Amino acid sequence: MRLILSLPDARLQIYGVLPAATMFIGVYSKMASVLEKKTLFYATCVPFFAFFFLFDAVIYPNRGLIQPSLSAVQNTMGISPESSGASSILAKLFANWTSALFYVVAEVYSSVSVGVLFWQFANDVVPVSQAKRFYPLFSQMSGLAPIAAGQYAVRYASRAKDFGESLTRLTRLISFSGAMICLFYHRANAYIERTTGEKCVESGEGDGTPPRPKKKKAKMSMVESARFLASSEYLRLIAALVLGYGLSINFTDIMWKSIVKKQYPDPLDYQRFMGNFSSVVGLTTCIVIFLGVHAIRILGWRIGALATPAVMAVLALPYFSSIIVGLDSPQRLRVAVIFGTLQTLLSKAAKYALFDSTTQMAYIPLDEESKVKGKAAIEVLGSRFGKSGGSLVQQGLVLIFGNIINAAPALVVIYYSVLAWWVYSANRLSALFHARTQEAKSE
């Protein structure tokens, strides 16, 4: 979606994505209370794929008929074209609601697809003793996706005669990927049921012993779930890790994209740059995992969890320095783009290679209620709060300093404060994770 919209307005994270993510958590929590896991999986992902197909086939071709003009919306809301503030932002969103809706749904699904659906299934079937072995491999396989998707956008979708045809080409890939997701999920469940006789692996050892039945727990309501999450230090610390990454990557990402946009003002050039960047992220992730596949197993969970904030802290220094020096010449702009690209590239690679694996491992010792509802709330709402919170902070800095580039010194202070909080939370969670793992083994 970022390839389609080029540089999305950060305000859409606040006014669109965050409310949508909140609504999704409410619906998902309710479905999780009444549906079995396989039905819940299909009921969660299929509507997203149906929307993308519907958008390409019906909504986008008829956007001129179903989308009001900006002036009509402003007249209805009683605001002038020169007005600013929340009302002006909402008017622009309503006047472009089809593109805004596509972006919001795509952003929510980006958290749901991997953060909830895939890792929830992985946590159900992979015991802690095997997680250190398999989770980095899962992350390595996921690195192939941005390589393929980026090159598909660069070499095929972006070469269409117009945007409509480009969107159709992208939708074809999304539809095919959705069908494959459902097929592989079905085949994986069939294999597990055939080889173990159970719907999921519940053994804590992974040594071939029969799975032990877990005690049934009463289902909690949405309000009770919220209270439970708020009262659990363990879940709060996992949320702190997710929020820490969401905030810190947002602080650097928006500024980096703004200078890349200056370097590549033509939308097609920018789209190709981002497509190639996506492919390089995937390739780098595979290399990082290949070189450090044994890092978590040998050095432990704590080192794996601290690696991502450490990488981001070190690489941000030359990046922020190049911006603070100034972007008043093409050469300085080029240097800032290079440092920013390297910082973003290796930060994302560390996130996919180590952060995702360690964070998802932290859910394994939890009870079923915490895994399903707690994980959904953290992965979807927590990540959205991170990005939306980062966008809100930067909007405030823009109001004070005039633009995000001038606000770089203040942003540096906030950025490293967030990293310090992230490191503290990871250290504390490490102790609790090892305690719960040992407790689970002794049962």
C-alpha positions as CSV (number, residue, x, y, z in Angstrom):
1,M,0.0,0.0,0.0
2,R,2.9,2.4,0.7
3,L,4.1,1.7,-2.8
4,I,0.7,2.8,-4.1
5,L,0.2,6.0,-2.1
6,S,3.8,6.9,-2.2
7,L,4.0,9.1,1.0
8,P,0.9,8.7,3.1
9,D,-0.1,11.5,5.5
10,A,1.0,10.7,9.0
11,R,-2.3,12.2,10.2
12,L,-4.2,9.2,8.6
13,Q,-2.5,7.0,11.2
14,I,-4.3,9.0,13.9
15,Y,-7.7,9.7,12.4
16,G,-8.1,6.5,10.4
17,V,-5.8,3.6,11.3
18,L,-6.0,3.9,15.1
19,P,-9.8,4.0,15.3
20,A,-10.0,1.1,12.9
21,A,-7.5,-1.0,14.9
22,T,-9.5,-0.3,18.0
23,M,-12.7,-1.5,16.3
24,F,-10.9,-4.6,15.0
25,I,-9.7,-5.6,18.5
26,G,-13.3,-5.4,19.8
27,V,-14.6,-7.6,17.0
28,Y,-11.7,-10.0,17.1
29,S,-12.0,-10.5,20.9
30,K,-15.7,-11.2,20.5
31,M,-15.1,-13.7,17.7
32,A,-12.3,-15.3,19.7
33,S,-14.8,-16.0,22.5
34,V,-17.3,-17.8,20.3
35,L,-15.4,-19.4,17.4
36,E,-12.9,-22.2,17.3
37,K,-9.4,-21.3,16.2
38,K,-9.6,-22.5,12.6
39,T,-12.9,-20.7,12.0
40,L,-11.5,-17.6,13.7
41,F,-8.5,-17.7,11.3
42,Y,-10.6,-17.8,8.2
43,A,-13.2,-15.3,9.6
44,T,-10.3,-12.9,10.2
45,C,-8.3,-13.0,7.0
46,V,-11.0,-13.7,4.3
47,P,-12.8,-10.4,4.7
48,F,-9.5,-8.5,4.1
49,F,-8.9,-10.4,0.8
50,A,-12.5,-9.8,-0.2
51,F,-12.2,-6.1,0.4
52,F,-9.0,-5.8,-1.8
53,F,-10.8,-7.6,-4.6
54,L,-13.9,-5.4,-4.2
55,F,-11.9,-2.3,-4.1
56,D,-10.2,-3.1,-7.5
57,A,-13.4,-4.4,-9.2
58,V,-16.0,-1.9,-7.9
59,I,-14.9,0.9,-5.6
60,Y,-11.9,2.3,-7.5
61,P,-13.4,2.2,-11.0
62,N,-16.5,4.1,-9.6
63,R,-14.7,6.5,-7.3
64,G,-15.9,9.5,-9.3
65,L,-19.6,8.5,-8.6
66,I,-19.3,7.6,-4.9
67,Q,-16.6,10.0,-3.8
68,P,-17.7,13.7,-3.1
69,S,-15.6,16.6,-4.1
70,L,-13.6,18.5,-1.5
71,S,-15.6,21.7,-1.9
72,A,-18.9,19.8,-1.4
73,V,-17.6,18.3,1.9
74,Q,-16.3,21.6,3.1
75,N,-19.7,23.2,2.4
76,T,-21.5,20.4,4.2
77,M,-19.2,20.8,7.2
78,G,-19.5,24.6,7.1
79,I,-15.7,25.2,6.8
80,S,-13.8,27.4,4.4
81,P,-11.2,26.2,2.0
82,E,-8.5,28.2,3.9
83,S,-9.4,26.6,7.3
84,S,-7.0,24.2,9.1
85,G,-7.2,21.9,12.0
86,A,-9.1,18.7,12.6
87,S,-12.1,19.7,10.6
88,S,-10.0,20.4,7.6
89,I,-8.2,17.1,7.9
90,L,-11.5,15.2,8.2
91,A,-12.9,17.1,5.1
92,K,-9.9,15.9,3.1
93,L,-10.3,12.3,4.3
94,F,-14.0,12.3,3.4
95,A,-13.3,13.8,0.0
96,N,-10.7,11.0,-0.6
97,W,-12.4,8.3,1.4
98,T,-11.8,5.5,-1.1
99,S,-8.0,5.8,-1.0
100,A,-8.1,6.5,2.7
101,L,-10.1,3.4,3.3
102,F,-7.7,1.3,1.2
103,Y,-4.8,2.6,3.2
104,V,-6.5,2.0,6.6
105,V,-7.5,-1.6,5.8
106,A,-4.0,-2.3,4.4
107,E,-2.4,-0.9,7.5
108,V,-4.6,-2.9,9.9
109,Y,-4.1,-6.1,7.8
110,S,-0.3,-5.6,7.9
111,S,-0.5,-6.0,11.7
112,V,-3.2,-8.8,11.6
113,S,-1.6,-11.0,9.0
114,V,1.8,-11.7,10.6
115,G,1.4,-10.3,14.1
116,V,-1.8,-12.1,14.9
117,L,-2.7,-14.9,12.4
118,F,0.7,-16.4,11.6
119,W,2.4,-16.0,15.0
120,Q,-0.7,-17.1,16.9
121,F,-0.6,-20.4,14.9
122,A,3.1,-20.7,15.4
123,N,2.8,-20.2,19.1
124,D,0.2,-22.9,19.3
125,V,2.2,-25.6,17.5
126,V,5.8,-24.8,18.4
127,P,6.9,-25.5,22.1
128,V,9.4,-23.2,23.8
129,S,12.2,-25.8,23.5
130,Q,11.9,-25.7,19.7
131,A,11.1,-22.0,19.3
132,K,14.8,-21.0,19.4
133,R,15.4,-23.3,16.5
134,F,12.4,-22.6,14.3
135,Y,11.4,-19.0,14.9
136,P,14.5,-17.5,13.3
137,L,13.9,-19.8,10.3
138,F,10.3,-18.5,10.1
139,S,11.7,-14.9,10.0
140,Q,14.2,-15.9,7.3
141,M,11.4,-17.3,5.1
142,S,9.4,-14.1,5.7
143,G,12.4,-12.2,4.3
144,L,11.7,-13.6,0.8
145,A,8.3,-11.9,0.7
146,P,9.5,-8.3,0.4
147,I,12.0,-9.4,-2.2
148,A,9.3,-10.8,-4.4
149,A,6.8,-8.1,-3.7
150,G,9.2,-5.3,-4.3
151,Q,10.4,-6.6,-7.6
152,Y,6.8,-7.4,-8.7
153,A,6.0,-3.7,-8.1
154,V,9.1,-2.4,-9.8
155,R,9.2,-4.7,-12.8
156,Y,5.5,-5.4,-13.5
157,A,2.9,-3.3,-11.5
158,S,4.6,0.1,-11.9
159,R,5.0,-0.5,-15.7
160,A,1.3,-0.6,-16.4
161,K,-0.2,2.0,-18.7
162,D,-2.1,3.8,-15.9
163,F,-2.7,3.5,-12.1
164,G,-5.9,1.5,-12.5
165,E,-4.1,-1.2,-14.4
166,S,-1.3,-1.1,-11.9
167,L,-3.8,-1.6,-9.1
168,T,-5.3,-4.6,-10.9
169,R,-1.9,-6.2,-11.2
170,L,-1.3,-5.7,-7.5
171,T,-4.7,-7.1,-6.6
172,R,-4.1,-10.2,-8.6
173,L,-1.0,-10.9,-6.5
174,I,-2.9,-10.1,-3.2
175,S,-5.8,-12.5,-4.2
176,F,-3.3,-15.3,-5.2
177,S,-1.4,-14.8,-1.9
178,G,-4.7,-14.9,0.1
179,A,-5.7,-18.2,-1.5
180,M,-2.3,-19.7,-0.8
181,I,-2.5,-18.6,2.9
182,C,-5.8,-20.3,3.4
183,L,-4.6,-23.4,1.5
184,F,-1.3,-23.7,3.5
185,Y,-3.1,-23.1,6.8
186,H,-5.6,-25.9,5.9
187,R,-2.8,-28.3,4.9
188,A,-0.8,-27.5,8.1
189,N,-3.8,-28.2,10.3
190,A,-4.5,-31.4,8.5
191,Y,-0.9,-32.6,8.9
192,I,-0.9,-31.8,12.6
193,E,-4.2,-33.7,13.2
194,R,-3.0,-36.6,11.1
195,T,0.3,-37.0,12.9
196,T,-0.6,-36.1,16.5
197,G,-4.4,-36.7,16.7
198,E,-4.8,-33.3,18.2
199,K,-5.8,-29.9,16.8
200,C,-2.6,-28.3,18.1
201,V,0.6,-29.3,19.8
202,E,0.3,-28.7,23.5
203,S,3.4,-30.6,24.8
204,G,5.9,-28.3,26.5
205,E,8.9,-30.5,25.5
206,G,8.6,-31.3,21.8
207,D,10.1,-34.7,22.5
208,G,7.3,-36.8,21.1
209,T,5.5,-37.3,24.4
210,P,1.7,-37.1,24.3
211,P,0.3,-33.6,24.7
212,R,-1.1,-32.8,28.1
213,P,-4.7,-31.4,28.2
214,K,-4.8,-27.8,29.4
215,K,-7.3,-26.6,32.0
216,K,-10.3,-24.9,30.6
217,K,-10.7,-21.3,31.6
218,A,-13.8,-19.2,31.6
219,K,-14.0,-16.8,28.7
220,M,-13.6,-13.2,29.6
221,S,-15.6,-10.3,28.3
222,M,-14.0,-7.4,26.5
223,V,-14.0,-5.2,29.6
224,E,-12.6,-8.1,31.7
225,S,-9.9,-8.7,29.1
226,A,-8.9,-5.1,29.2
227,R,-8.6,-5.2,33.0
228,F,-6.7,-8.4,32.8
229,L,-4.2,-6.9,30.3
230,A,-3.7,-3.8,32.4
231,S,-3.1,-5.9,35.5
232,S,-0.5,-8.2,33.9
233,E,3.1,-6.9,34.1
234,Y,4.2,-9.5,31.7
235,L,1.8,-8.4,29.0
236,R,2.5,-4.7,29.7
237,L,6.2,-5.4,29.1
238,I,5.6,-7.1,25.8
239,A,3.4,-4.1,24.9
240,A,6.3,-1.8,25.8
241,L,8.6,-3.6,23.4
242,V,6.0,-3.3,20.6
243,L,5.3,0.3,21.4
244,G,9.0,1.0,21.6
245,Y,9.7,-0.3,18.2
246,G,6.6,1.4,16.7
247,L,7.5,4.8,18.1
248,S,11.2,4.7,17.3
249,I,10.8,3.4,13.7
250,N,8.1,6.0,13.1
251,F,10.4,8.8,14.3
252,T,13.0,7.9,11.7
253,D,10.7,6.6,9.0
254,I,8.7,9.7,8.3
255,M,11.7,11.9,8.3
256,W,13.6,9.5,6.0
257,K,10.7,9.3,3.6
258,S,10.5,13.1,3.5
259,I,14.1,13.5,2.4
260,V,13.8,10.6,-0.1
261,K,10.8,12.4,-1.6
262,K,13.1,15.4,-2.0
263,Q,15.6,13.2,-3.7
264,Y,13.0,11.6,-6.0
265,P,10.2,14.1,-6.5
266,D,8.7,12.2,-9.4
267,P,6.1,9.7,-8.0
268,L,7.2,6.9,-10.3
269,D,10.8,7.3,-9.4
270,Y,9.9,7.3,-5.7
271,Q,7.7,4.1,-6.2
272,R,10.6,2.3,-7.9
273,F,13.0,3.4,-5.2
274,M,10.7,2.0,-2.5
275,G,10.1,-1.2,-4.4
276,N,13.8,-1.8,-4.7
277,F,14.3,-0.8,-1.1
278,S,11.6,-3.4,-0.1
279,S,13.5,-6.1,-2.0
280,V,16.8,-5.1,-0.3
281,V,15.2,-5.3,3.1
282,G,14.1,-8.8,2.4
283,L,17.5,-9.9,1.1
284,T,19.3,-8.2,4.1
285,T,16.9,-9.9,6.5
286,C,17.7,-13.3,5.0
287,I,21.5,-12.6,5.3
288,V,21.2,-11.3,8.9
289,I,19.2,-14.4,10.0
290,F,21.6,-16.7,8.1
291,L,24.6,-15.2,9.9
292,G,22.8,-14.9,13.3
293,V,20.5,-17.9,13.2
294,H,22.1,-19.3,16.3
295,A,22.3,-16.0,18.2
296,I,19.2,-16.5,20.3
297,R,19.9,-20.2,20.9
298,I,23.5,-19.6,22.0
299,L,23.4,-16.1,23.6
300,G,19.9,-16.3,24.9
301,W,16.6,-14.5,24.6
302,R,17.8,-11.3,26.3
303,I,20.6,-10.6,23.8
304,G,18.3,-11.3,20.9
305,A,15.7,-8.9,22.3
306,L,18.3,-6.1,22.9
307,A,19.9,-6.4,19.5
308,T,17.3,-4.3,17.6
309,P,17.3,-1.2,19.9
310,A,21.1,-1.4,20.0
311,V,21.3,-1.4,16.2
312,M,18.8,1.4,15.9
313,A,20.7,3.5,18.5
314,V,24.1,3.2,16.8
315,L,22.9,3.7,13.2
316,A,20.7,6.7,14.1
317,L,23.8,8.8,15.1
318,P,25.2,9.4,11.6
319,Y,21.7,9.7,10.2
320,F,20.5,12.4,12.6
321,S,23.8,14.2,12.4
322,S,23.6,14.4,8.6
323,I,20.2,16.0,8.9
324,I,21.1,18.5,11.7
325,V,24.1,19.6,9.6
326,G,21.7,20.7,6.9
327,L,20.2,19.7,3.6
328,D,20.9,22.9,1.7
329,S,22.8,21.2,-1.2
330,P,22.2,18.2,-3.4
331,Q,25.3,16.5,-2.0
332,R,24.2,16.9,1.6
333,L,20.8,15.6,0.7
334,R,22.3,12.6,-1.0
335,V,24.4,11.8,2.1
336,A,21.4,12.1,4.4
337,V,19.4,9.8,2.1
338,I,22.2,7.2,2.1
339,F,22.6,7.3,5.9
340,G,18.8,7.2,6.4
341,T,18.4,4.3,4.0
342,L,21.1,2.3,5.8
343,Q,19.6,3.1,9.2
344,T,16.1,2.1,8.1
345,L,17.3,-0.9,6.2
346,L,19.3,-2.5,9.0
347,S,16.7,-1.5,11.6
348,K,14.0,-3.3,9.7
349,A,16.3,-6.3,9.1
350,A,17.1,-6.5,12.8
351,K,13.4,-6.2,13.6
352,Y,12.4,-9.0,11.3
353,A,15.3,-11.2,12.1
354,L,15.5,-10.9,15.9
355,F,12.9,-8.6,17.4
356,D,9.9,-10.6,15.9
357,S,11.3,-13.9,17.0
358,T,12.0,-12.9,20.6
359,T,8.8,-11.1,21.0
360,Q,6.7,-14.0,19.7
361,M,8.6,-16.4,21.9
362,A,7.5,-14.4,24.9
363,Y,3.9,-15.4,24.3
364,I,4.5,-19.1,24.4
365,P,4.5,-19.6,28.2
366,L,1.2,-17.7,28.6
367,D,-2.2,-19.3,29.1
368,E,-4.6,-19.5,26.2
369,E,-6.7,-16.4,27.1
370,S,-3.5,-14.3,27.3
371,K,-2.2,-15.7,24.0
372,V,-5.4,-15.0,22.0
373,K,-6.8,-11.8,23.4
374,G,-3.6,-10.3,24.9
375,K,-1.6,-11.0,21.7
376,A,-4.3,-9.5,19.5
377,A,-4.5,-6.3,21.6
378,I,-0.7,-5.9,21.7
379,E,0.1,-6.8,18.1
380,V,-2.7,-4.8,16.5
381,L,-3.6,-2.0,18.8
382,G,-0.1,-1.7,20.4
383,S,1.7,-1.4,17.0
384,R,-0.9,1.1,15.8
385,F,-0.5,3.2,19.0
386,G,3.2,3.2,18.4
387,K,2.9,4.5,14.8
388,S,0.0,6.9,15.6
389,G,1.8,8.1,18.8
390,G,4.9,8.8,16.7
391,S,2.9,10.6,14.1
392,L,1.2,12.7,16.8
393,V,4.5,13.7,18.4
394,Q,5.9,14.7,15.1
395,Q,2.9,16.8,14.3
396,G,3.4,18.7,17.5
397,L,7.1,19.2,16.7
398,V,6.1,20.5,13.2
399,L,3.7,23.0,14.8
400,I,6.6,24.2,17.0
401,F,9.5,24.2,14.6
402,G,7.8,24.7,11.2
403,N,8.8,21.4,9.6
404,I,10.1,18.0,10.7
405,I,13.6,18.6,9.4
406,N,14.0,21.7,11.7
407,A,12.7,19.6,14.6
408,A,15.5,17.0,14.2
409,P,17.4,18.0,17.4
410,A,14.3,17.7,19.6
411,L,13.3,14.4,17.9
412,V,16.8,13.0,18.7
413,V,16.1,13.5,22.4
414,I,12.7,11.8,22.2
415,Y,14.1,9.0,20.1
416,Y,16.8,8.0,22.5
417,S,14.5,8.3,25.5
418,V,12.1,5.8,23.8
419,L,15.1,3.4,23.1
420,A,16.1,3.6,26.8
421,W,12.6,2.7,27.9
422,W,12.6,-0.2,25.4
423,V,15.9,-1.6,26.7
424,Y,14.7,-1.4,30.3
425,S,11.5,-3.2,29.4
426,A,13.4,-5.9,27.5
427,N,15.7,-6.6,30.5
428,R,12.8,-6.9,32.9
429,L,10.8,-9.1,30.5
430,S,13.8,-11.4,30.1
431,A,13.8,-12.3,33.8
432,L,10.0,-13.0,33.7
433,F,10.2,-15.0,30.5
434,H,12.9,-17.3,31.9
435,A,11.0,-17.7,35.2
436,R,7.8,-18.7,33.4
437,T,9.6,-21.0,31.0
438,Q,11.2,-22.8,34.0
439,E,7.8,-23.0,35.7
440,A,6.2,-24.5,32.6
441,K,8.9,-27.1,32.3
442,S,8.5,-28.1,36.0
443,E,4.7,-28.7,35.7
